[in-house]
Amino acid sequence: MRDVAADAKKLKRALQGRFPTAAFSVRMSRGTGYGNVYVSWEDGPTERVVRSITDAAEGKRFDAMQDLGYHVPAAFPDGSESSLGYILTSRRTSRRFAERLLRAVGDYWNGPGSPIPAMGSHPNGEWRVEFGDAPIRPDLRETWNEAIFRAASDARLYRREDAHA
């Protein structure tokens, strides 16, 4: 049987090697979830890009039709076998990054230097956009919150050279 703890460390090294500026947390589950791993980080690469590495190393899948988990062959980027089970990923957006995205969205839709909503603090300590559920403009259905999270997933969406102002 392979060493799951060693493979969790190997996954963290693979992520840090591919994304050296991001700080990843890789935690193992205990008890009945032994072998499952939780990967989290702030800002940096998108979840889709990180999943390109974690999906290959994930050795368990779930069939909801049969309510059944099953094992699949899994490997790390170097080709070595992975003994990890489910790998869950979670990317956090920092307040500083969210403020940059908020400005980019405002500039894109309403022109450079246009007014944008204020950033506030949620009771749990996280950031939030004041009136974030309001549309960016009256003629748009997209809200400020939706745009920020969309921009965090793909910054190319709100570059000024493609503006719709």
N, C-alpha and C positions, 0 to 999 in steps of 0.2 A: 504494500500500500504506500502510495506517495505521501509526502509530507505537505499537508495543506497549508500550514503556516509558512513554509518555505516558498510555496507557490504564490501565496498572497504577497510576500515580499518581492518575488520575481515580477508579479504583475505591477507592483508599484514602481520598480526599477524600469520596466518597459515603458510605463506612462511617463515617468520623469525623463527617460532618454528621448522619447518622441516629443515631449513638451517641457523643455528644461526650465521655462520661466514660470510654470504653474506649480503650485504646492498641492499635492494630492494627499488625501487621507484614505488609507485602505484599511478597513476594519473587518475582522472575521466575526461571523455569527458563532454563537456557542449553543450547546444543547442539541435539540432536534434539528436546528438549522446549521449544524456544523458543516463547514465546507462552503457555505455561502459567504459572499463578500459584499461589503458596502463601500463604494468609491465616491468620494465627494471632493470638490474643489471650488474655488472662487474665481470668477471671471475667466480669463484664459480661453482655452479651446472650447468649442461648442460641444454639447452632449453628443451630437451625431458623430463628430470626429473621434471623440473618446470611445464611443461605442464601437467604432471600427476595430479597435484593439480589444476591448473587453468582450465583445460578442464572440470573437474567435477563441477566447480563453474560457468561455462559459460552457461547462460540461453538463448542464441540466437544462431541459426544456419542459414545458408544461402543456398538456393537451386538455383544454377546457371541456371539450366534448365528452371526454372519458373521465375527467377529473383525476388525471394521472400525470405524475412527474416521471420523466425518464432520462437516462444518461445518453450523451452523445460524445463522440470523439472531440476533443478540444486541444488547442495548441497555442503557444505564445508566438510572438512575431519571429523569434529565432527558430521556430519549428519544433521546439521541445514540447512534450506532452504536458497538459494542465490537468490537475486533479480538483480544480475548483468546481463548485456547483453553480448556483444562480449568482449572477453579478448584477447588483443594482447600482445605478449611477445617479448622482444628484449634483447639479451645478448651481451655485449660489451667485447672485449678481450683487456686487458691492454697491454701496450708495454712490461712491465716486464714479463708478462705471455707469450706473443708472442715470446720473446727472449728465454725463457726456452724451448718452443715448437720447435723453430727453431733449437736449439742445439740438442734436442732429435731426431728430424727428420734427421739431419746430421749424428749423431752418429749411428742411426739405419741403414741408407742406405749406408753410406760411411766409417763407423768405428769411434771409439771414437777419439775426437780431430781433426776430419777432417775439412777442410775449409768450412765455411758457408757464405752465403751472408750477407752483412752488413744491419743493420736496419737504415732506414732514417726517415725523417719526410715528411708527405704529406703536400701540401699547406694549407689544412684545419686544420692542427695541429695534425692529427692522425698519428700513426706510419705506416710505410710501409717497405716492404722488397725490397732492391735494387735488380733488376733483378728477382723479385718474380714470374714472368711469365715464367721464364726459367725452363727447366726440372731439377730435382735434379741430375740426371745422364743422360748421352746420351742414355742409353738403357732403360730409364723410360719415360713414358708419363706424370707422375704426376709432377706438378710444385711445387715450394716451397710454394707459396700461398695456393694452394689446400691442401697440406700436413699440413700446420699450422692449417687451419680451420678444417680439418678432425681430427687432434690431439686434438684440443680444444673441439670437440664433444665427443671424446673417446680416452683418453690418453693411453689406453691399446694397441692401434694400433702400437705405435712406441717405445715400450719397447725394450731395448737392448737384453734381453735374447731370443727374437724371431727374431733377426736381419737377414737380407737377404744380408749382405755384402759379 
